[in-house]
Every structure is written in structure tokens, then in C-alpha cells.
Amino acid sequence: DTAVSQTPKYLVTQMGNDKSIKCEQNLGHDTMYWYKQDSKKFLKIMFSYNNKELIINETVPNRFSPKSPDKAHLNLHINSLELGDSAVYFCASSQNDRDTQYFGPGTRLTVL
Amino acid sequence: GIQVEQSPPDLILQEGANSTLRCNFSDSVNNLQWFHQNPWGQLINLFYIPSGTKQNGRLSATTVATERYSLLYISSSQTTDSGVYFCAVRAGGATNKLIFGTGTLLAVQP
């Protein structure tokens, strides 16, 4: 059984488009996260939600908007995509905001 | 903010060799995790180890929180151990923001 899943796995799109990435966890965790891994493999947190409430919002362009419809889901919507948005986006979850984090398989976004 | 440095940046091993990867951090931490990112990009939890020593098969980890470092030991390496190894820490404070190190790229040759 997949613990943290993301869709799609790959996303190729043109500059200026709007796209969404979905994340679901079946671990019963309260906290979910989005991380971005750039071309040099550097991983950095973008957002975190605890019980559907935003608790971490790093310095991310406001073209990125997370949405948590319930505790098990955290989606990432990106408006007006730019070349620099190309990266791998990872979703993660943890039991609470202090516990071990478990990562999804990642979504490779390519903006042409 | 807290800085996390890993060494070495790259490592090539022959199958069967042992290795030690190091993670240094610049401030006290409440959480430290080691991950393996395999060649397919998947991030796999290895250890949750804010302090002390843990072992899991051929892998073990030790964190000395007072001296601000952690070590990951890989014994009898196999080609499937290839990939990037990350340590990530959470500094004190109210939020569980993991700060990742720069990673160690490991290649195990047959």
C-alpha cells in the first residue's frame, strides 16, 4: 500500500500555463509538506499544513498556492509557470509537526 | 539559519567496501533524519536519529548532538546502495521544517 502518493509523476508544460500537483497520504498523519528539489539536487521546504492549517510558508512566489481540502490531501497549484519552476516537487507527511517525515515519489515538472 | 554540511560530496566504492558519511550542523537540533535517494529519485527514510546510535542491517547511524554531527555507516556496500544520501535536521522552534544537507553522491561499482 502506498503511504504518500503524488500525481502526476511527470508533468511537461509550456511557460505561462497553470498546473496542479496532487498529494494524498493514507498514514493518518496530521501534517503535510511540499518540498522542491532543484537541478543540483538541493531540497528545500516550500509549505507545511497541520490539520489543514498553513504553518510554514517559505519565501515562495505567490504563483504557488497550496490547498488542503482535508488532512489526507495537500495539493499544489502553480499559476503562470516559468522556466525556473522546473524541478522535482516532493510531498511529505508526518504524524505531527515534530515527527519523522515520510516522502512521496516526487513529481518531475518540466516547463518549456 | 542553521547550516547543514555533508562530506564527502562524492564517493566511489568497490562492492563489499565500507564507508562513513558525515553530517555537520551549525546549531542544536531536535530532529535528524538520514535519507537515501535512489537512482530513480525516490527518497527513502533510513533513520530518525536526533541522538544516539541505531542499526538497521548493514546500515548504522550515530548522532552526537552536543558536538553537532551525525555519521552514517555503510558496511559491505552493494550496487543497490548507489544514490545520494541526505541528512536533514530540524532546529528548535515550533515548526517541523527540515533543513537538508547538500548530500553525498555514492557510486558502488561491481
Interface residues (C-beta under 8 A of the other chain):
Chain A: T31 Y35 K41 F42 L43 K44 I45 S48 I55 I56 E58 V88 F90 S94 N96 D97 R98 D99 T100 Q101 Y102 F103 P105 G106 R108
Chain B: N30 N31 Q33 F35 Q37 G41 Q42 L43 N45 Y48 V84 F86 A88 R90 A94 T95 N96 K97 L98 I99 F100 T102 G103
